[in-house]
Amino acid sequence: MMLRFNFFKRKIKYITLFLLCITESYAQEINEVKAKILILKKDNFIAVKAQAENEGVLFKDEFNYNLLVLKKSKDGSYSNNKQSGEFSLKPNEKKELSLIRLSLNPDEELRAYLFIKHKETLIDKDTLIIVPKKVGGIIKKEKIDESNFVLKGLVIEEAITKIGKDFYDFFYQEYLLSGLKYPFIIKIKEKPGLRRTTVLIIEADDKKVFEFMTMPGEDFLKRAVKASLVRLSSYSKQRNTLLSYKI
């Protein structure tokens, strides 16, 4: 009986070692895929290129990428471009994943973030920042974390009318005065509504948390700002609760 037990014990040990070797080899293979952001500048125009490189000798597939480019204007407002997709790589291949072209004035700041994943696992990341010329105009790298790669307190405006832009101004001012800096991107979107009206949509983490039909008038917009902040506060609490359960 004891001999049989020792036999099974040794067998389990060898199987465990074999599985560990396979896991380590697999992790090494997928980690051979590297992320890189390249910048091409000409006058006031800039091209942000996302690139992936396979440093290994095996074919790599089931990869995906996320590229986020944020431009900060002189008045502190942000605009964004975001692209994502799936890709595969041949041995030792370099591949252009995405290209975003935009204008960049000397007094504007640009931040680009690239994340490469294998299925849901983060494999590599890169970031690049161009600061305004008045503070050096340099291109620099920055250490980032996927869970915090967007700036805290970031509000992106995608308004199409003056009323929408006025709402954004009131919202951003109230948000700054509140001292809150949520760890997720807030987007203020606007789309055509009925007749001459439009619909304003407030999103957090690309999820709609509030929307309303626009009406002219400062008082109405300020009430809508307060309602939006209440909904965002509620969303933030729910988000924190879900994250605590995951931990």
Residue pairs with C-beta under 8 A, 6 or more apart in sequence:
29 56
29 58
29 60
30 60
30 118
30 121
30 123
31 123
31 124
32 54
32 55
32 56
32 60
33 52
33 53
33 54
33 55
33 56
33 60
33 63
33 89
33 116
33 118
33 123
33 124
34 52
34 53
34 55
34 116
34 124
35 50
35 51
35 52
35 65
35 114
35 115
35 116
35 123
35 124
35 125
35 126
36 50
36 51
36 52
36 53
36 114
36 126
37 48
37 49
37 50
37 51
37 112
37 114
37 126
37 127
37 128
38 48
38 49
38 51
39 46
39 47
39 48
39 49
39 112
39 128
39 130
39 139
40 46
40 47
40 49
41 47
41 104
44 103
44 104
44 105
44 106
45 101
45 102
45 103
45 104
46 101
46 102
46 103
46 104
46 110
46 130
47 99
47 100
47 101
48 67
48 69
48 99
48 100
48 101
48 102
48 110
48 112
48 128
49 96
49 98
49 99
50 65
50 67
50 83
50 96
50 97
50 98
50 99
50 114
51 94
51 95
51 96
51 97
52 63
52 65
52 87
52 89
52 94
52 95
52 97
52 116
53 89
53 93
53 94
53 95
54 60
54 89
54 90
54 91
54 92
54 93
54 94
55 92
56 91
56 92
57 91
57 92
58 91
59 88
59 89
59 90
59 91
60 88
60 89
61 88
61 89
62 86
62 88
62 118
62 119
63 86
63 87
63 88
63 89
63 116
63 117
63 118
63 123
64 84
64 85
64 86
64 87
64 116
64 117
64 119
65 84
65 85
65 87
65 97
65 98
65 114
65 115
65 116
65 117
66 82
66 83
66 84
66 113
66 114
66 115
66 117
67 82
67 83
67 84
67 97
67 98
67 100
67 112
67 113
67 114
68 80
68 81
68 82
68 112
68 113
68 149
68 150
69 80
69 81
69 82
69 100
69 102
69 110
69 111
69 112
69 113
70 78
70 79
70 80
70 110
70 111
70 112
70 113
70 150
70 151
70 154
71 78
71 79
71 80
71 102
71 104
71 108
71 109
71 110
72 78
72 108
72 109
72 110
72 111
73 79
73 108
74 105
74 107
74 108
76 172
77 155
77 157
77 168
77 172
78 154
78 155
78 156
78 157
79 156
79 157
80 156
80 185
81 100
81 102
83 98
83 100
85 97
85 98
87 95
87 97
89 95
104 110
104 130
106 132
106 133
106 134
106 137
107 132
107 133
107 134
108 132
109 129
109 130
109 131
109 132
110 129
110 130
111 127
111 128
111 129
111 130
111 151
112 127
112 128
112 129
113 125
113 126
113 127
113 144
113 149
113 150
114 125
114 126
114 127
115 122
115 124
115 125
115 146
115 149
116 122
116 123
116 124
116 125
117 123
122 146
125 144
125 146
125 149
126 141
127 141
127 142
127 143
127 144
127 149
128 139
128 140
128 141
128 142
129 139
129 140
129 141
129 142
130 137
130 138
130 139
131 137
131 138
131 140
148 183
150 184
150 185
152 181
152 182
152 183
153 175
153 176
153 180
153 181
153 182
154 185
154 186
155 168
155 171
155 172
155 175
155 185
155 186
155 187
155 188
156 185
156 186
156 187
156 188
157 164
157 165
157 168
157 172
157 188
158 187
158 188
158 189
158 190
159 165
159 167
159 168
159 188
159 189
159 190
159 200
160 190
160 191
160 192
160 198
161 190
161 198
161 214
163 198
163 214
163 216
163 221
164 188
164 190
164 198
164 200
164 214
166 218
166 221
167 188
167 200
167 214
167 221
167 224
167 225
168 188
170 218
170 221
170 222
170 225
171 188
171 225
171 228
171 229
174 222
174 225
174 226
174 229
175 186
175 229
178 229
180 233
182 204
182 232
182 236
184 204
184 205
184 236
184 239
185 204
185 205
185 206
186 202
186 203
186 204
186 232
187 201
187 202
187 203
187 204
187 206
188 200
188 201
188 202
188 203
189 200
189 201
189 202
189 203
190 198
190 199
190 200
190 201
190 214
191 198
191 199
191 201
192 198
192 199
193 199
193 213
193 214
194 213
197 213
197 214
197 215
198 213
198 214
199 211
199 212
199 213
199 214
200 211
200 212
200 214
200 224
201 208
201 210
201 211
202 208
202 209
202 210
202 211
202 228
202 231
202 232
203 209
204 232
204 235
204 236
204 239
205 239
207 235
209 228
209 231
209 232
209 234
209 235
210 227
210 228
210 231
210 232
212 224
212 227
